[in-house]
Structures are given as C-alpha cells and as structure tokens.
Amino acid sequence: MEILLVNDDGINALGLKLLAKRLLKYGNVTVLAPDGERSASSHSINIKKPLTIEEVEPIVVGVKCYQTNGTPADCVRLATGALGREFEIVFSGVNYGLNIGTDVIYSGTCAGAREAFIEGIPSVAISCDRRFDIVENEIDNLLDLIFYKKIYSKDYSLNINFPVHDFEKSKGIKFVKMGKKRFKTTYMKNDEGLYVVLKDEILYDIDPLTDAYLSLNGYTTITVLDANLSKEIDLDLFNSKL
C-alpha cells in the first residue's frame, strides 16, 4: 500500500518515528510533517502564505521524509496536490497527548486525518497520553486490526486513543461514540499585560459508552468520525417557524 504519515508534533517527534517504523510492514511509507510543533492548530490551512516542502533525512530507514512550514491539514493537501502522489491510506500521529471527545475540534492530529477523509482517502488518527511504552507494546496488534480486518474506509475517519497514563497496558480495544470534554480555563495577566493560562479545569463525559469515559478507565478507544457536524433534528419543525 501507499501510506502517508503526518502529525502535529513535528518532524522530530518520537510518535512519528515510532509509527513510521511500524507502518513499513504494510507498505511504502511517506512522511510529510510540520517543521515544528503545530498542536491545537485544528483544521487551519494556509491559503495566502507560501508553503515549503523540504526533503529531509529519513527518520526511519526506508521512509521518504519531507517537512513543511504548514499545518497538519496542509501536509495532506501538499502531499496530494504538490507532490502529486496518490495514497491509499493516511495516518496522523502518534500524538503526544490524548485527543478524546471534543478534543477532535482543537486537534491538529485529528485534522490531518479529517483532511484526508475530505479528500476521499481512508484515514486514521492515533494519540496517547504521554505513555509511548504502551504504544510500543500494543501498536502492532492495533495496526493488524486496522489493515487485516480492514476497518478503514473512505466513508469515515478513525480516531484512536490509548488509555490515560495511569495504566501500564490497555484493558482492551472498544469501538465507542465520541464523548464530551469541557475546559473551564482560568487566565492571569502577566507583567506585560498579556493573558496566559493559569489552569484548566477539565470535565469529562460520564457516559460509559464514550471515548472520554473509557479512555479514563483503561481502554484503547476507536471512534468512527465524519466531517458532518449537522445534528439530526426534525427540520420540518424548524422550517415551520419561518
């Protein structure tokens, strides 16, 4: 298979190297990653600023590697539009930090996978909670599931999270719905009169069928996503108010 790998932690990220090495089992791997960290860049793209593509030393032997000054979503757009390559699947990650629940809105990692989905390419975002030892031990089984059971599709994007760092290993893999993760942020003004984050109070979903709940309880979660944000409602009811 022709596999594209992107991320939002940058070309030198440990998770990128780890995943690139393991993906070689399944096909030809091309890396196109940002030249630095782009965490929480969401699905931003550059439409006016010129973008760079620079070939760099392979992070893993046998992997063609490029870096750009763009975002994770730009990485996918550049790979297909500037390099002129066709890919059968796109992976994004492994991200340093979970992307559970409504994190997917902020996440550059998830945006890389979502951009591939928008372009009609099956895609997978993978994240962990600072425990790359869990990823090292369990990523092969996860990738075998993805490729040999063929759970990827052009019809959706997969968002995968390993459990929180309190667990040394996963209790298992579960397909779940996306939960909610709410931030209540407190700011402080610094000596320059600028506002900086003092603390984040995070409220997690308590629905036991969600990624937010199950990740906190030791499971590796797989959420099936698409780009349709429309809520299923009775449109006739709303149109009757016009």
Secondary structure, DSSP 4 states (H G I P E B T S, - for coil): -EEEEE-SS-TT-HHHHHHHHHHTTTSEEEEEEESS--TT-TT---SSS----EEE--SSTT-EEEEESS-HHHHHHHHHHTS----SEEEEEEEES---TTHHHH-HHHHHHHHHHHTT--EEEEEESS-HHHHHHHHHHHHHHHHHTT---TT-EEEEEPPPTT-SS-S-EEEEB---EEEEEEEEE-TTS-EEEEEEEEEE---TTBHHHHHHTT-EEEEEE-S-------HHHHHTT-
